[in-house]
């Protein structure tokens, strides 16, 4: 299993684990898309609201277990713990990166 992360994704995981929305936003393009829990969030304001909500509800912490690059996507599997049923759980996220920033994140 590979666990070498793109530097942007390292910053994303750190920001997520630190519960730091400002740092998390620095990882995304201004027009990025986040898809989580069946909803889409596009752009900085929507992603900020999503991140703040996730922090408040779940207090997530992730430990990266595997990284697989597939074409223009990076699949990251992590052991995620927090305030949710079934915690901890192994979850897989899909990322797209352009010019060193996340353009798309799918949980």
C-alpha positions in Angstrom: 0.0 0.0 0.0 1.3 3.4 -1.0 0.9 6.2 1.5 2.9 9.0 -0.1 0.6 12.0 -0.4 0.7 14.9 -2.8 1.7 17.9 -0.7 -1.7 19.5 -1.2 -3.4 16.4 0.2 -0.9 16.4 3.1 -2.0 19.9 3.9 -5.7 18.9 3.5 -5.4 16.0 6.0 -3.5 18.2 8.5 -6.1 20.9 8.2 -8.9 18.4 8.6 -7.2 16.8 11.7 -6.5 20.3 13.2 -10.2 21.3 12.5 -8.8 24.4 10.7 -11.2 25.6 8.0 -9.0 28.5 7.0 -6.1 26.1 6.3 -8.4 23.6 4.6 -9.7 26.3 2.2 -6.1 27.1 1.1 -6.0 23.6 -0.4 -8.9 24.3 -2.8 -9.2 26.3 -6.0 -11.8 29.1 -5.8 -14.2 27.2 -7.9 -13.7 23.8 -6.4 -16.4 21.2 -5.9 -16.9 19.1 -2.7 -19.4 16.3 -2.8 -20.2 14.9 0.6 -23.3 13.2 2.2 -25.1 13.4 -1.2 -24.7 17.2 -1.5 -22.5 19.4 -3.7 -20.7 22.5 -2.4 -19.0 24.7 -5.0 -16.8 27.6 -4.3 -15.0 29.0 -1.2 -18.1 30.2 0.7 -20.0 26.9 0.3 -16.9 24.8 1.1 -16.3 27.0 4.2 -19.8 26.4 5.4 -19.4 22.6 4.7 -16.1 22.4 6.6 -17.4 24.4 9.6 -20.5 22.1 9.7 -18.3 18.9 9.5 -16.0 20.1 12.2 -18.9 21.0 14.5 -20.8 17.7 13.9 -18.1 15.1 13.6 -14.8 16.3 14.9 -13.1 14.1 12.4 -9.6 12.7 12.5 -8.0 10.8 9.7 -5.0 8.5 9.3 -4.1 7.8 5.7 -3.7 4.1 4.9 -3.4 4.0 1.1 -3.0 6.3 -1.9 -3.7 5.3 -5.5 -3.4 7.6 -8.5 -5.9 6.7 -11.3 -5.6 9.0 -14.2 -6.5 12.5 -13.1 -7.9 11.2 -9.7 -6.2 10.4 -6.5 -7.9 7.9 -4.3 -7.1 8.2 -0.6 -8.2 5.5 1.9 -8.1 6.6 5.5 -9.1 5.3 8.9 -11.4 8.1 10.1 -12.7 8.5 13.6 -15.0 11.1 15.1 -18.5 11.6 16.3 -20.4 9.3 13.9 -21.9 5.8 14.1 -19.4 3.1 13.2 -16.4 5.2 14.2 -13.6 4.5 13.4 -14.3 3.5 9.8 -12.1 3.0 6.8 -13.3 5.6 4.2 -12.1 6.3 0.6 -12.0 9.8 -0.8 -11.5 10.9 -4.4 -9.5 14.0 -5.2 -8.7 15.9 -8.4 -5.8 18.4 -8.3 -4.9 21.1 -10.8 -1.9 23.5 -10.4 -1.3 22.3 -6.8 -4.9 22.9 -5.6 -7.8 20.6 -5.1 -10.5 21.1 -7.8 -12.7 18.3 -6.7 -13.2 16.3 -3.5 -15.7 13.4 -3.2 -16.3 11.7 0.1 
